[in-house]
Each structure stands twice: as C-alpha cells, then as structure tokens.
Amino acid sequence: MFNEHRLTFSTGGLLDKLMPRAQAYGFFWAEPSIKQAAAYVRDVYEHRDEACARALRGQAKTQSLLSLEAAGQRMRDRLEQIVAV
C-alpha cells in the first residue's frame, strides 16, 4: 500500500539502489545500499530541523493514506467497481 509511488524525498527517504535478492508474489525483496543509508543518517544528524519537518510531512501523509476513512473509501470504491460489472 505505502510504497515508492507515495513516498517522496519530501516525506521520507528512499534508497536509490536496491539490489534484488528474491521475488515472491510479484514483489521484490531487496538489499539496500548501506552507503546511501549512512548518508541519509548523516543528513538527518546534520540537518535536524529539515529532517523533523520531513518526518512530520511523512507522518501526515501516512495518517491520511492509512486512516479508517481512507481505507473505507478504498473499500467503497472497489465494491462499486464490482457491482458495476
């Protein structure tokens, strides 16, 4: 549900280089770049105010996407699609 299409650098940090390790059910398990992850941690340490603001934006986005209201709307939309068929 919550994936790279919804997570952006303004709301969180995505690792660029994921090295696929395995695939199951159409999803990939991947190994992150330790070098890039370390760079993100350093950036958070060195720019705490920006990191805090990014975390708050990510929290708000996550809460809006995963709220009961949002989940209910997705279910309603899907049921309407099914009924229309």
Stockholm file with secondary structure:
# STOCKHOLM 1.0

chainA/1-85         MFNEHRLTFSTGGLLDKLMPRAQAYGFFWAEPSIKQAAAYVRDVYEHRDEACARALRGQAKTQSLLSLEAAGQRMRDRLEQIVAV
#=GR chainA/1-85 SS CCCTTTCCTTTSCCCSCCEEEEEETTEEEEECCHHHHHHHHHHHHHTHHHHHHHHHHHHHHHHHHHSHHHHHHHHHHHHHHHHHC
#=GC SS_cons        CCCTTTCCTTTSCCCSCCEEEEEETTEEEEECCHHHHHHHHHHHHHTHHHHHHHHHHHHHHHHHHHSHHHHHHHHHHHHHHHHHC
//
